[in-house]
Amino acid sequence: MASPAPESVYPTQTEIERDDRAALLRTAVARAAALTKGATAALLSESDGAPLQLRSAAGFPDAEIARGFADALSELGRRAIETRSACASAPLGSLGSREAGGILVIPILGHRAHGALAVACPREPNSVLREVLTMAAESIGAQLDRLELSAELAEQGRCAEEKSDEVLKLSETLFAQDIELLRSNERLGQIERLKNDFIEKMSRELRTPLNSIIESIIGVLAGENDVLSEAAQQSLRHALDDGTAFLRTLQNILDLWRIKQAELPVEHQEVNFREVVEEAIFSVQDTLAGKSVEIEKTFAEPLPKLRTDLAKVNQILFLLLDNAVKFTPRGRIEIRSRVEGSELVCEIQDTGIGICADDQQFVFDEFFQVDELASTKYRGAGLGLALVRDLVSLLDGSLSMKSDVGTGTTFGFRLPVEVLR
């Protein structure tokens, strides 16, 4: 009786492609969606000329919208492959503000045309972002080449003795693909380093003269009120407000960058939260000027002294209160604070314009504005809530939001603290 054939130790081509390709595409589309703050889909074909099909997606509200997005862009993806260059499309209307800047479809090319990367951008992509996305597509193509070559090598391994020459050639090709992949990753790393250097140098070079300008304006207003006309004083006050807002935006950008680089330390000290609330209210008085808005404080007793990071708690409360004042033309803002066990709980409720349900998932994204006119109607760069999110996370806390259009918004945060008796 013949003995059964031994089970093969080599994985099949289908097994290699199914597992490794899925992991590769998940990582790639997530990275592209994070770069743009939009949504990304990978549309691949199984062979040259085959129809493009959705294989992976990130940044979409649900799978149905992702499939509709991919189907609508299938023809544009085929055109991008034929021309071997990126193609642009107007927003499709299914993603709202996440595709307001348009859609880029970039071919994924290697030793064959693998498919296309479709990216929905909240803002019109600049040349740097286009280059980064193009290099990301090139990297995906190189890695897909490698997976296909690896799968072919596994198949060749089943009959290596008869096909040793072919295996050697495939190994050489695979090595060349590895070198090209390393070069692509090195270029992406260089762009990331340039961006970080730019942010640090920009903040330093702009803050120094801006501080000097602000101090000079304050000095003139404080010492020459009798000489200046009322109109001149008013103009200087406007310049002071704009300069202070610009300086705050620069600081927010720098803080966001430091948090992402893990370079913003946490420093604990004794905190009187009542004083923090009073300081935050005082800091928004200029924004309140001319508005019929009352700020109320509710402290659940006892409210003991705490030990936490004073500067970051102060910054979180100011940013949330400033946001409430900015979007509340009239009515009331209430700050409610209490200590539950070893947590500080605070809520800021306003009677402002509110946030529609479609926009609520994006409000903590960097540079997000609820509509195209927001940047002119309301001051700010859309960084405050993003910084609140990162600061709360840095302090191991949690953040919540409830909002209804026309009724108002409530932001809340909970932070672990040491209660001092």
C-alpha positions in Angstrom: 0.0 0.0 0.0 1.4 3.4 -1.1 2.0 5.9 1.7 0.1 9.2 1.5 1.9 12.2 -0.2 3.5 14.5 2.4 1.7 17.8 3.1 3.4 20.8 1.4 5.2 23.2 3.6 4.8 26.0 1.1 1.9 28.4 1.4 -0.2 28.7 -1.7 -0.3 31.9 -3.8 -3.9 32.6 -2.8 -3.0 32.3 0.9 -0.1 34.8 0.6 -2.0 37.3 -1.4 -5.1 37.1 0.7 -3.4 37.8 4.1 -0.5 40.0 3.1 -2.3 42.1 0.5 -5.2 42.8 2.9 -2.8 44.0 5.6 -0.8 46.1 3.2 -3.9 47.9 1.8 -5.4 48.5 5.3 -2.2 50.3 6.4 -1.8 52.2 3.1 -5.3 53.6 2.9 -5.3 54.5 6.6 -2.1 56.4 6.2 -3.4 58.3 3.1 -6.6 59.1 4.9 -4.7 60.4 7.9 -2.4 62.6 5.7 -5.4 64.3 4.0 -7.9 64.2 6.9 -10.3 62.9 4.3 -11.2 59.4 3.0 -9.2 56.9 0.8 -10.1 53.8 -1.2 -7.9 51.3 -3.0 -9.4 50.1 -6.3 -7.5 47.0 -7.6 -7.7 44.7 -10.6 -6.8 41.1 -10.5 -5.0 41.3 -13.8 -4.2 43.8 -16.6 -7.4 45.1 -18.1 -9.7 43.5 -15.5 -12.4 45.7 -13.9 -11.4 47.8 -10.8 -12.9 46.6 -7.6 -12.9 48.1 -4.1 -10.3 46.2 -1.9 -9.8 48.5 1.1 -11.1 51.9 2.4 -10.6 54.3 5.3 -12.3 57.5 6.5 -15.8 56.6 5.3 -18.9 56.7 7.5 -20.0 53.2 6.4 -19.3 50.5 3.9 -22.1 51.4 1.6 -20.8 54.9 1.0 -17.3 53.5 0.4 -18.7 51.1 -2.2 -20.6 53.8 -3.9 -17.5 56.1 -3.9 -15.5 53.3 -5.5 -18.1 52.5 -8.2 -18.4 56.2 -9.2 -14.6 56.5 -9.6 -14.0 53.2 -11.4 -13.8 54.8 -14.9 -11.6 57.7 -13.7 -9.3 55.1 -12.1 -9.1 53.3 -15.5 -8.2 56.6 -17.1 -5.5 57.3 -14.5 -4.0 53.9 -15.3 -4.0 54.4 -19.0 -2.4 57.9 -18.8 -0.1 56.8 -15.9 -0.8 60.0 -14.1 -3.1 61.4 -11.4 -6.6 62.5 -12.4 -8.8 64.9 -10.5 -12.6 64.9 -9.9 -15.1 67.3 -8.4 -16.7 66.2 -5.1 -19.3 63.4 -5.5 -21.5 64.7 -2.7 -21.5 61.6 -0.5 -18.8 62.7 2.0 -19.8 66.3 2.6 -16.9 68.4 3.9 -14.4 65.5 3.7 -14.3 65.8 -0.1 -14.8 69.6 -0.3 -11.3 70.0 -1.8 -12.0 67.5 -4.6 -10.9 64.0 -5.4 -7.5 62.7 -6.6 -7.2 59.3 -8.4 -3.6 58.1 -8.6 -2.5 55.0 -10.5 -0.9 52.2 -8.6 1.7 50.9 -11.0 4.4 48.3 -10.8 5.5 45.6 -13.2 1.8 45.7 -14.1 -1.1 48.1 -13.5 -2.4 47.1 -10.1 -5.2 49.7 -9.8 -5.7 53.1 -8.4 -5.8 55.0 -5.1 -8.8 57.3 -4.8 -8.4 60.1 -2.2 -11.1 62.5 -1.1 -9.6 65.7 0.3 -11.3 68.2 2.6 -9.1 71.0 1.1 -7.7 71.4 -2.4 -4.5 69.4 -2.4 -1.3 71.4 -2.8 1.8 70.2 -4.7 3.5 68.7 -1.6 0.4 66.6 -0.7 0.1 65.5 -4.4 3.8 64.4 -4.3 3.4 62.5 -1.0 0.2 60.7 -2.3 2.0 59.8 -5.6 4.9 58.4 -3.7 2.5 56.5 -1.4 0.9 55.0 -4.5 4.3 54.1 -5.9 5.2 52.4 -2.6 1.9 50.4 -2.7 2.7 49.3 -6.3 6.2 48.2 -5.3 4.9 46.2 -2.3 2.2 44.6 -4.4 4.9 43.6 -6.9 6.8 42.1 -4.0 3.8 40.1 -2.8 3.1 38.7 -6.2 6.7 37.9 -6.7 6.8 36.3 -3.2 3.7 34.2 -4.1 5.3 33.2 -7.3 8.5 32.2 -5.4 6.4 30.0 -3.1 4.9 28.3 -6.1 8.3 27.8 -7.6 9.5 26.3 -4.3 7.3 23.3 -5.0 9.5 22.3 -7.9 12.7 24.2 -7.0 15.0 21.5 -8.4 13.6 21.8 -11.9 13.3 25.5 -11.9 16.3 26.8 -10.0 17.2 29.3 -12.7 13.8 30.9 -12.7 13.8 31.2 -8.9 17.2 32.9 -9.0 15.9 35.5 -11.5 12.8 36.1 -9.4 15.0 36.6 -6.3 17.0 39.2 -8.1 13.9 41.0 -9.2 12.6 40.9 -5.7 15.8 42.3 -4.3 15.6 45.2 -6.8 12.0 45.9 -5.7 13.2 46.0 -2.0 15.8 48.6 -2.9 13.2 50.7 -4.7 10.8 50.4 -1.7 13.6 51.5 0.7 14.2 54.6 -1.5 10.5 55.5 -1.5 10.3 55.1 2.2 13.4 57.2 2.6 11.9 60.0 0.5 8.7 59.9 2.6 10.8 60.2 5.8 12.7 63.2 4.4 9.4 65.0 3.6 8.2 64.3 7.2 11.5 65.7 8.7 11.3 68.8 6.5 7.7 69.4 7.6 8.7 69.1 11.3 11.7 71.4 10.8 9.5 73.9 9.1 6.9 74.0 11.9 9.5 74.4 14.6 11.4 77.2 12.7 8.2 79.0 11.6 6.9 79.1 15.2 10.2 80.4 16.6 10.9 83.0 13.8 7.3 84.4 13.9 6.7 84.4 17.7 9.8 86.6 18.5 8.8 89.6 16.3 5.1 89.1 17.1 5.8 89.3 20.8 7.7 92.5 20.3 4.9 94.1 18.2 2.3 93.2 20.9 4.4 94.6 23.7 4.9 97.8 21.7 1.2 98.2 21.1 0.4 97.6 24.8 3.1 100.2 25.7 1.6 102.8 23.4 -1.9 102.2 24.6 -0.8 102.4 28.3 1.4 105.5 28.0 -0.1 107.8 25.3 -3.8 107.7 25.7 -4.0 111.5 26.0 -2.1 112.0 22.7 -3.9 109.4 20.6 -7.3 110.1 19.1 -10.1 107.7 19.9 -10.0 106.3 16.4 -6.2 105.6 16.7 -6.7 103.9 20.0 -9.5 101.7 18.5 -7.2 100.8 15.6 -4.4 99.8 18.0 -6.8 97.7 20.1 -7.9 95.8 16.9 -4.3 95.3 16.0 -3.6 94.0 19.5 -6.6 91.6 19.3 -5.5 90.3 15.9 -1.8 89.9 17.0 -2.8 88.1 20.2 -5.1 85.7 18.2 -2.3 85.1 15.7 0.2 84.4 18.5 -2.3 81.9 20.1 -2.7 80.1 16.8 1.1 79.8 16.5 1.3 78.3 20.0 -1.5 75.9 19.2 0.3 74.7 16.1 3.5 74.2 18.1 1.7 72.4 20.9 0.0 70.0 18.5 3.3 69.3 16.8 5.0 68.7 20.2 2.3 66.3 21.3 2.6 64.3 18.1 6.4 64.1 18.6 5.9 63.1 22.3 7.9 66.2 23.3 5.2 68.0 25.5 5.9 66.8 29.1 3.2 66.5 31.8 4.1 68.5 35.0 1.9 68.0 38.0 1.3 70.6 40.7 -1.4 71.9 43.1 -4.4 73.3 41.2 -7.3 75.5 42.5 -9.9 74.8 39.8 -12.0 77.8 40.9 -9.1 80.1 40.0 -8.6 78.3 36.7 -12.3 78.9 35.8 -12.0 82.6 36.8 -8.8 83.1 34.7 -10.5 81.4 31.7 -13.5 83.7 32.0 -11.2 86.8 32.2 -9.3 85.7 29.1 -12.4 85.7 26.9 -13.7 89.1 27.9 -12.5 90.7 24.7 -14.4 88.1 22.6 -17.5 88.7 24.8 -17.4 92.5 24.1 -20.6 93.6 22.4 -22.4 90.3 22.9 -25.5 89.7 25.1 -24.0 86.6 26.7 -23.8 85.7 30.4 -21.3 83.2 31.8 -22.5 81.2 34.8 -20.4 79.0 37.1 -21.8 75.9 39.0 -19.4 74.2 41.4 -20.6 71.0 43.1 -19.3 71.2 46.7 -16.9 70.2 48.0 -14.5 71.2 45.2 -11.1 70.5 46.8 -7.7 71.4 45.6 -6.2 69.0 43.1 -2.9 67.8 41.8 -2.6 67.8 38.0 -1.0 69.7 35.1 -2.1 73.3 35.8 -1.0 74.7 32.4 -2.8 72.0 30.3 -6.0 72.1 32.4 -6.0 75.9 32.0 -5.5 75.6 28.3 -8.2 73.0 27.8 -10.8 75.1 29.7 -9.8 78.3 27.9 -10.1 76.6 24.4 -13.5 75.1 25.2 -14.8 78.4 26.7 -13.4 80.5 23.8 -15.1 78.1 21.4 -18.4 78.5 23.2 -18.2 82.3 23.3 -17.2 82.4 19.6 -20.3 80.5 18.5 -22.8 82.0 20.9 -24.1 85.3 19.7 -26.5 85.7 22.6 -27.8 83.8 25.6 -25.9 81.9 28.3 -22.8 79.8 28.8 -22.6 77.6 31.9 -19.5 76.1 33.3 -20.3 73.1 35.6 -17.5 71.5 37.6 -17.3 68.7 40.1 -15.0 66.0 41.5 -16.1 62.4 41.2 -13.8 60.0 43.1 -10.4 60.7 41.6 -11.6 62.5 38.5 -12.2 66.1 37.7 -15.4 66.5 35.7 -16.2 69.7 33.8 -18.9 70.7 31.2 -19.2 73.8 29.2 -22.8 74.3 27.9 -23.8 77.1 25.5 -26.9 78.3 23.8 -25.1 79.0 20.5 -25.6 77.9 16.9 -25.0 74.2 17.5 -23.4 71.6 15.2 -25.3 69.5 12.7 -25.1 65.8 13.0 -23.0 65.3 9.8 -20.3 67.6 11.1 -20.0 66.3 14.6 -17.6 63.5 13.7 -15.2 66.0 12.2 -15.1 68.8 14.8 -11.9 67.5 16.5 -10.0 67.3 13.2 -7.2 69.8 12.6 -8.3 72.9 10.5 -11.9 71.7 10.3 -14.5 74.4 9.7 -18.2 73.7 9.6 -18.6 75.5 6.3 -16.6 77.4 3.7 -17.5 80.8 5.2 -16.6 79.8 8.8 -13.0 81.1 8.5 -14.2 84.6 7.7 -17.3 84.7 9.8 -15.7 83.3 12.9 -12.0 84.0 13.8 -9.7 81.0 14.3 -7.9 78.4 12.2 -9.8 75.3 13.4 -7.1 74.1 15.7 -8.6 74.7 19.2 -10.8 71.6 19.5 -8.1 69.4 17.9 -5.6 70.6 20.6 -8.2 70.0 23.3 -8.6 66.4 22.1 -4.8 65.8 22.2 -4.3 67.5 25.6 -7.1 65.5 27.2 -5.6 62.3 25.7 -2.1 63.4 27.0 -3.6 63.6 30.5 -5.3 60.2 30.1 -8.7 61.8 30.2 -11.9 61.5 28.1 -13.8 64.0 26.0 -17.5 64.2 25.2 -19.8 66.4 23.0 -23.6 66.8 22.6 -25.1 69.4 20.2 -28.3 70.4 18.4 -28.5 73.0 15.6 -30.1 76.2 16.9 -30.1 74.9 20.5 -26.4 74.8 21.6 -23.5 72.6 22.4 -22.1 70.9 25.5 -18.5 69.9 25.6 -17.3 67.9 28.6 -14.0 66.4 29.8 -13.0 64.1 32.6 -9.4 64.0 33.9 -7.8 61.7 36.4 -6.4 63.9 39.3 -5.0 63.5 42.8 -7.4 65.0 45.3 -5.7 67.1 48.0 -7.7 67.1 51.3 
